Amino acid sequence: MYKLIALDMDGTLLNSEHRISDENKQAIAAARAKGVHVVLASGRPLAGMLTALQELDMDSDNDFVISFNGSMVQKVASKNAIRQEILTGEDAKLIADWAEKLNVNVHAFSIKDGLITPKNSQYTALESSINGINLTEMPFVDLADDEAILKVMMIDDEVQLSQAISDLPAALYEKFTIVRSAPFFLEFMNKNSDKGAGVQALAEHLGIQASEVITMGDAGNDHHMLKYAGLGIAMGNATKETKAIADYITDTNNNSGVAQAIEKFVLS
């Protein structure tokens, strides 16, 4: 019996209009009524997940959320953390230096200042809009070395970012967890942070085994949690790399693939 379901948001729970279908809402509510824990696991900050959590009635202090690709695991209402593995200002400056060398833009999430960037771009504006948060333009050289940074992102058009990825030094992969969450987003986290680590921390907190966990996702930043879970499910619209590591492939996000998977593996 599955006891925990962890759902990616963009491209998974949300359709292409960034909405949760009625079918997904009903299936999630039915799973929760059976005592199954359902949690959102996203690269977004908590602020960018609250609307969805409220829609799903998953915003109490009995509910948990996995944000910043596993860097934070929190109770929703109180925001009390059960896991936090983050970066520093020194890390952000190092990544920003490499972004400049590779000719791509960069932004970061600071605990103190929120979404920050040395130079605004359409992709930082998109990040701000998606999550409903303000952004602050500031040079990263002004960051204190010990400033708490949740994650850093290299951001640019798909071709330019792909070229930058091919030129990243091995030393960065050794120092950080690096995942591509969208064609224009490359995310850098604490080496101990990824969605798999976040889901594992929550499962252990709840006394749940990996074999009792279902995870669903569509992109590279979901791979760690798909590999961790007893049942890792890729969306029909997932990347070919994501489908290749999945235990099962459900329908697309536009056809309520989340609901179909829940009905098949939890409700039937």
MORA-V184632 format. One record per residue. N is the residue number from 1. RES is the residue in three letters. PHI is phi as a letter, one per 40 degrees, with the letter a starting at -180 (none if undefined). OMEGA is omega in whole degrees, -180 to 180 (NA if undefined). D_LAST is the distance of its C-alpha to the last C-alpha in whole Angstrom. Layout:
# MORA-V184632
N RES PHI OMEGA D_LAST
N RES PHI OMEGA D_LAST
This chain:
# MORA-V184632
1 MET none 179 11
2 TYR c -175 12
3 LYS b -178 14
4 LEU a 175 16
5 ILE b 177 15
6 ALA b -173 19
7 LEU b 165 19
8 ASP c -180 22
9 MET c -173 24
10 ASP c -179 26
11 GLY g -178 25
12 THR b 178 21
13 LEU c -177 20
14 LEU c 175 23
15 ASN c -175 24
16 SER c 174 27
17 GLU c 179 29
18 HIS g 178 28
19 ARG b 175 25
20 ILE c -178 22
21 SER c 176 20
22 ASP c 179 19
23 GLU c 178 15
24 ASN c 179 15
25 LYS d -177 17
26 GLN c -179 14
27 ALA c 178 11
28 ILE c 179 13
29 ALA c -179 14
30 ALA c 177 11
31 ALA c 180 11
32 ARG c 178 14
33 ALA c 176 14
34 LYS c 179 12
35 GLY g 179 15
36 VAL c 175 14
37 HIS c 176 17
38 VAL b -177 17
39 VAL b 174 20
40 LEU c 180 22
41 ALA b -170 24
42 SER b 169 27
43 GLY c -178 31
44 ARG c 167 32
45 PRO c 179 33
46 LEU d -179 32
47 ALA d -179 34
48 GLY c -179 32
49 MET b -172 29
50 LEU c -179 30
51 THR c 179 29
52 ALA c 179 25
53 LEU c 179 25
54 GLN c 177 26
55 GLU d -177 24
56 LEU c -177 21
57 ASP f -179 23
58 MET b -175 23
59 ASP b 178 27
60 SER c 178 27
61 ASP c 169 29
62 ASN c -180 26
63 ASP b -179 24
64 PHE b 178 25
65 VAL a 178 26
66 ILE b -174 27
67 SER b 179 30
68 PHE f 177 33
69 ASN f 176 30
70 GLY g 178 30
71 SER c 178 34
72 MET b 169 33
73 VAL b -171 30
74 GLN b 161 30
75 LYS c -171 29
76 VAL c -173 29
77 ALA c -176 31
78 SER c -175 34
79 LYS g 177 34
80 ASN c -176 35
81 ALA c 169 34
82 ILE b 175 32
83 ARG a 176 33
84 GLN a 177 36
85 GLU b -169 37
86 ILE b -178 39
87 LEU b 178 43
88 THR b 174 46
89 GLY d 178 49
90 GLU c 176 50
91 ASP c -178 47
92 ALA c 180 47
93 LYS c 178 51
94 LEU c -179 50
95 ILE c 178 47
96 ALA c 177 49
97 ASP c 179 52
98 TRP c 176 50
99 ALA c 179 49
100 GLU c 179 52
101 LYS c -176 53
102 LEU c 175 50
103 ASN g 173 51
104 VAL b 179 48
105 ASN c -177 47
106 VAL a 167 46
107 HIS a -175 44
108 ALA a 174 43
109 PHE b 178 41
110 SER c 176 44
111 ILE c -177 43
112 LYS c -170 46
113 ASP b -180 46
114 GLY g -179 43
115 LEU c -177 43
116 ILE b 178 46
117 THR a 175 48
118 PRO c -179 51
119 LYS a -179 51
120 ASN c 176 49
121 SER a -180 47
122 GLN c -177 44
123 TYR c 173 42
124 THR c 176 42
125 ALA c 177 43
126 LEU c 178 39
127 GLU d 179 38
128 SER c -178 40
129 SER c -179 38
130 ILE d -173 35
131 ASN c 179 35
132 GLY g -179 37
133 ILE b 179 40
134 ASN c 175 43
135 LEU b 180 45
136 THR b 175 48
137 GLU c 179 51
138 MET a 177 52
139 PRO c -178 54
140 PHE c 176 52
141 VAL c 179 55
142 ASP c -179 55
143 LEU c 171 52
144 ALA c -178 53
145 ASP d -177 52
146 ASP c 179 50
147 GLU c -178 49
148 ALA c -179 45
149 ILE b -176 43
150 LEU c 174 39
151 LYS a 178 39
152 VAL b -179 41
153 MET b 164 41
154 MET c -171 43
155 ILE b 175 42
156 ASP a -179 43
157 ASP c -170 43
158 GLU d -177 41
159 VAL c -178 44
160 GLN c 180 46
161 LEU c 178 43
162 SER c 178 42
163 GLN c 178 46
164 ALA c -180 46
165 ILE c -180 43
166 SER c -179 45
167 ASP b 179 48
168 LEU c 179 46
169 PRO c 179 48
170 ALA d -178 46
171 ALA c 179 47
172 LEU c 177 45
173 TYR c 178 42
174 GLU c -175 43
175 LYS c -173 44
176 PHE b 162 41
177 THR c -176 37
178 ILE b -180 37
179 VAL b 176 34
180 ARG b -175 34
181 SER c 178 32
182 ALA a -180 33
183 PRO d -176 36
184 PHE b -179 38
185 PHE b 170 37
186 LEU b -169 38
187 GLU b 179 37
188 PHE b 179 39
189 MET b 171 38
190 ASN d -177 39
191 LYS d -180 39
192 ASN c -175 36
193 SER b 167 34
194 ASP a -177 31
195 LYS c 178 27
196 GLY c 178 26
197 ALA c 178 29
198 GLY c 179 28
199 VAL c 179 24
200 GLN c 180 26
201 ALA c 180 28
202 LEU c 180 25
203 ALA d 179 23
204 GLU c 177 26
205 HIS c -178 27
206 LEU c -179 24
207 GLY g -178 24
208 ILE b 179 21
209 GLN c 178 21
210 ALA d -180 21
211 SER c -179 18
212 GLU b -175 16
213 VAL b 170 17
214 ILE b 173 15
215 THR b 179 18
216 MET b 180 18
217 GLY a -174 21
218 ASP b -171 24
219 ALA a -173 27
220 GLY d -179 30
221 ASN c 176 29
222 ASP c -172 26
223 HIS c -178 26
224 HIS c -178 27
225 MET c 175 24
226 LEU c 178 22
227 LYS c -178 24
228 TYR c -168 24
229 ALA c 171 20
230 GLY c 178 18
231 LEU b 177 16
232 GLY c -173 18
233 ILE b 174 17
234 ALA c 176 20
235 MET c 177 20
236 GLY c 179 21
237 ASN c -177 24
238 ALA c 175 25
239 THR c -180 28
240 LYS c 178 28
241 GLU c 179 29
242 THR c 178 26
243 LYS c -176 24
244 ALA c -178 26
245 ILE c -175 25
246 ALA c 173 21
247 ASP c -177 18
248 TYR a 177 16
249 ILE b 179 17
250 THR c 179 15
251 ASP c -176 17
252 THR c 177 20
253 ASN c 179 21
254 ASN c 177 22
255 ASN b 177 19
256 SER f 179 17
257 GLY d 177 15
258 VAL c 180 14
259 ALA c -179 12
260 GLN c 179 11
261 ALA c 179 10
262 ILE c 180 9
263 GLU c -177 6
264 LYS c -170 6
265 PHE b -176 7
266 VAL b -171 6
267 LEU c -176 4
268 SER c NA 0
